[in-house]
Amino acid sequence: MRMQKNVVYDYDVALWRYWPSSDFPIVASVRASAVPSALVAALRVMAKRRIRHVSYVAVRCPDGTFQRWENGLTLHEEVVAS
């Protein structure tokens, strides 16, 4: 009987407001079917938590790889004038 490998379909996002920090990161899971990339997953978590800037970001992708932003990430929201 073959054991089936666990398949991950989420982006696991960790955000640190300050780096280095002894504080625990802000963590969330984002469905891979809802976003096209690790960057968009991180930005979505920032928007949901109303965080404009983080110092460090780490994302585990659905394929098991990791992406990191070591120089921070800033959320810029576009304002559309009517």
Residue, then its C-alpha position, 0 to 999 in steps of 0.5 A: m500500500r502506497m502512502q500518499k504525500n500530503v499536498v499543501y494548497d495554501y500559502d503560509v504567511a509570516l509577517w514581522r513588524y520589526w526585525p530582528s524581533s523577539d515577538f512572535p510573527i503575525v501568521a496566516s494561511v491563504r488559499a492558493s486558489a484565491v491568489p496568484s503568488a506568494l507576494v499577493a498572499a503576503l499583501r492580502v494578509m497585510a491588508k486584512r490585518r490593516i498593516r501598512h509596513v512590515s520589516y520581514v516576510a516569509v511565505r511557504c508556497p504550496d510547492g514547499t518552497f519559501q519566499r522571503w522579503e528581508n528588506g521589508l514590504t509596504l502596502h500601498e492602496e490605490v485610491v480611485a477618485s470618482 
